[in-house]
Structures are given as C-alpha cells and as structure tokens.
C-alpha cells in the first residue's frame, strides 16, 4: 500500500471517528447538569473514543493474552456507548421531526382554521355595521343633518375599515401558513419505522467498525512493507550476516543436513530476525506462507534458527532473541 493511500485512509478514519467523538461528547454534556463537570466528562469521552479506535490494531497485532482480551473488551464497551450516542442522535432527530410535523398538521392547522372562521365572522359583522351606518347617515341627510351624517360615516367607516383590513391580513397569513405546513414533509417520512431504525443502527455501527478496520489494515500493511524491506536488505553484503550464513552452510550435519533451498530460507529468516527488535514475535505460519513452504519444513528451519541463537521459543511462539 502506497504512502499516499495510507495517509488518505488514515485521514478518512480520523474524520469518521471525529463524528462519533462529537456525538459522545454532546451526549455526555447533555446528561450532566453542572456545565463545568459536563465539559470535563465530555472531554474525557472524546479521549476515550480516540483510544477506542487505536485499541483495535494494538490489541490485534501487538498485545497478547490477557492484555489483548481486556483491551478488546474496553474497545467493545466504548464502541457500544458511542454507537448508542450516534444512534440516539439520529433517531431523536427523526422522531422530533415527525412529532413536530404531526402537531403542526393537526393542532396548528385547526387553530388557524378557527381563527380564520372568527375573522370571517368579524368581517361580516363589520360589513353590517358599515351598512347600518350608511343607512343612518342617509336618514340624517334627509333631515338636513349633513354634518352629523358625515361624522357618523367617518367614525364608523374608518374603524370598521381598519378592523376589516387587519382581519383580512390575518386570514391571508393563516392560509399561507396552512399551505406551508401541509406541503412540509417530516424527516424519513417515506421510510417505515423499523427500516429507519435499521438504517440508523447500521450507520452507527459503520462509524464504529470502518475507522477501526482502516487503522488495523494500515498498520498491517506497514508491517508487511517492513518485512519486504528486511527481505530486500538481506541481499546487501553484511559482514556478520555473511559470516553467520557461511557458518550455517558449512556446519557439518550428517542425516540432518539441510537442502540448499532450506539454507537459503534459513539465511533469509536470520537476516529478517536481525532487523527486528528483541522480543518481536516471528510467526511460523506467516513465514511459511511468504516463503511458499509447508509448516513442517518451516518448523525445521525455525528449530535450526533457534539453535543458532537468533530466535527463541516462548509460550506465545517464536520471538527474536
């Protein structure tokens, strides 16, 4: 795997993990009333979430035994917490949207409809008042009271016209709001509730699994690249390695004498072991697979390497001496 691709995958893993870290921090911050304490625990949640992703490659490729089991258990527990936080955020958003839309399409629309009816009744009443005032004004004119007729029309007509315009404005605004509410769509309204839950759960699980897989694969590819470099480096002349290999090839053996191909593979194993730090595990099956030999043949080569003091056998397998 190229360095650019590895860097890109690590960047993607970091961005994906930041989503769950933020979700856990927000969930923790919302649970605690004291804001200073909530900020403290939210920061701790972010650090634990970062540790969770780093724990997988470390537990799989570095640690062994009880330490690996405990690390994986902690990572699983933290994954469950952050997965729940992400799932809860998604489902809460969907449920709140559906509840809001349901309330708006029922209670709010009914209230706006009732207000529109009241305003319509008010407009009818105002029209009647204007009509009555006009009739009274005509009667006053017939008696010669022109001034009082004008005052009556202006007072009643001005007040009624103002109230009528306000009622019409409310009716128009209410009808526009009703149209907007009815044309709105709740989040995930086209999905059945069970399918929406499964999608949210799958997304939350992907955010937990994908970054861990990326980090583990990138670390594994780097280890493989280091082994390839070590194998290539075995072709370069080195005084101690050449002397040791010559000693191995010249070691007198009767019935246990190694074939030439085994000697070359043993030379590669010795060179590879010298490039690793003491105590580094050397996997017999992996070496056999890379060398394209059987496990029994690889075991014989490993035993010869152990007799040379290059590697040693422990309870967890062969490690460099």
Secondary structure as UniProt FT lines:
FT   HELIX           3..31
FT   HELIX           35..61
FT   HELIX           66..103
FT   HELIX           104..108
FT   HELIX           109..142
FT   TURN            143..144
FT   HELIX           146..183
FT   TURN            187..190
FT   HELIX           193..233
FT   TURN            234..235
FT   HELIX           239..250
FT   TURN            255..256
FT   HELIX           260..275
FT   TURN            278..279
FT   HELIX           284..291
FT   HELIX           295..307
FT   TURN            308..309
FT   STRAND          311..314
FT   TURN            315..316
FT   STRAND          317..320
//
